[in-house]
Amino acid sequence: MIEEEKQLENPQGSTEKAPEEVEPAANTPNGSPEESNSQTNTVSELDAEAAALQAFAEAMATAEAEVKEKESTQQQQQPEEAASSVVIEALFQENERLRGQIEEYKNQYARLAADFENYRRRTQKEKEELELIVKCATIKEILPVVDNFERARAQIKPQTDGEMNIHKSYQSVYKLLVDCLKKIGVSPMRPEGQPFDPNLHEAIMRETTDQHPEGTVIEELMRGYVLGDRVLRHAMVKVAAAPETSTNSTSEESSSEVSSQT
């Protein structure tokens, strides 16, 4: 029993040896069979208690080992978590920097696209303007030919059949030439009866008349042409001028009489 109490006082001593089993003396001359059975039962109980205490001690040792292992793992994880936080912060900052670069590149692309679009429009406009200048210059060289055809039609009066055939031939060429000019957008001016416009007309003569308002084109001397809204050649015209009033004539007569008297 003394050894049993020692084991109870130190249950975690897994290295203590269990009390040796005391084998009952089978041929003890002084012991009875009942005492032998009682001693055997007591030894069995002690063995069971010793085994239970040993298992408990082993379980406690295992638990302590697990706790120590967890503490060690946590201690190892703390620096790793700190390092992970630093890495995450660095990655976040890098992400923000890259986002800023992306926005900057987008803005640069938008500016370049706008500049390119402006350049494309400007070059397209310059190209169209150059084409129009070349077209106008070419047409201006053809207009004197058209003028000659019109003069011939107005002045030449065919008398014979042969002359009429010739007249019809060059008039066919004239009509073909005029049709080609119409197809490319050339149109003649019709200034008769319109107010004089210096942007379209060139006044060659002024005629005093009371049949037309002052400043009205009364005759076209040379036809003008336009290409779209651009003037190819100004029309040379005669412009109506206001007649002199009787007051002016009377004042002139009075002036002449005064001068004669003096």
RAZIRA-V297384 format. One record per backbone hydrogen bond with DSSP energy under -1.0 kcal/mol. NH is the residue of the N-H (numbers start at 1). CO is the residue of the C=O. If there is no record, write none. Layout:
<<NH & CO> <NH & CO>>
This chain:
<<5 & 1> <6 & 2> <7 & 3> <8 & 4> <9 & 5> <10 & 6> <14 & 12> <16 & 13> <28 & 25> <36 & 32> <37 & 33> <38 & 34> <39 & 35> <40 & 36> <41 & 37> <42 & 38> <43 & 39> <44 & 40> <45 & 41> <46 & 42> <47 & 43> <48 & 44> <49 & 45> <50 & 46> <51 & 47> <52 & 48> <53 & 49> <54 & 50> <55 & 51> <56 & 52> <57 & 53> <58 & 54> <59 & 55> <60 & 56> <61 & 57> <62 & 58> <63 & 59> <64 & 60> <65 & 61> <66 & 62> <67 & 63> <68 & 64> <69 & 65> <70 & 66> <71 & 67> <72 & 68> <73 & 69> <74 & 70> <75 & 71> <76 & 72> <77 & 73> <78 & 74> <80 & 76> <81 & 77> <82 & 78> <83 & 79> <84 & 80> <85 & 81> <86 & 82> <87 & 83> <88 & 84> <89 & 85> <90 & 86> <91 & 87> <92 & 88> <93 & 89> <94 & 90> <95 & 91> <96 & 92> <97 & 93> <98 & 94> <99 & 95> <100 & 96> <101 & 97> <102 & 98> <103 & 99> <104 & 100> <105 & 101> <106 & 102> <107 & 103> <108 & 104> <109 & 105> <110 & 106> <111 & 107> <112 & 108> <113 & 109> <114 & 110> <115 & 111> <116 & 112> <117 & 113> <118 & 114> <119 & 115> <120 & 116> <121 & 117> <122 & 118> <123 & 119> <124 & 120> <125 & 121> <126 & 122> <127 & 123> <128 & 124> <129 & 125> <130 & 126> <131 & 127> <132 & 128> <133 & 129> <134 & 130> <135 & 131> <136 & 132> <137 & 133> <138 & 134> <139 & 135> <140 & 136> <141 & 137> <143 & 139> <146 & 142> <147 & 143> <148 & 144> <149 & 145> <150 & 146> <151 & 147> <152 & 148> <153 & 149> <154 & 150> <155 & 151> <156 & 152> <164 & 160> <165 & 161> <166 & 162> <167 & 163> <168 & 164> <169 & 165> <170 & 166> <171 & 167> <172 & 168> <173 & 169> <174 & 170> <175 & 171> <176 & 172> <177 & 173> <178 & 174> <179 & 175> <180 & 176> <181 & 177> <182 & 178> <183 & 179> <184 & 180> <185 & 182> <186 & 181> <187 & 226> <189 & 224> <193 & 217> <194 & 191> <196 & 215> <200 & 197> <201 & 197> <202 & 235> <204 & 237> <205 & 237> <207 & 239> <209 & 241> <215 & 240> <216 & 213> <217 & 194> <218 & 238> <219 & 238> <221 & 236> <222 & 236> <225 & 233> <226 & 187> <227 & 230> <228 & 185> <230 & 227> <232 & 225> <233 & 225> <235 & 200> <236 & 222> <237 & 202> <238 & 219> <239 & 205> <240 & 216> <241 & 207> <249 & 245> <250 & 246> <251 & 247> <252 & 248> <253 & 249> <254 & 250> <255 & 251> <256 & 252> <257 & 253> <258 & 254> <259 & 255> <260 & 256> <261 & 257> <262 & 258>>
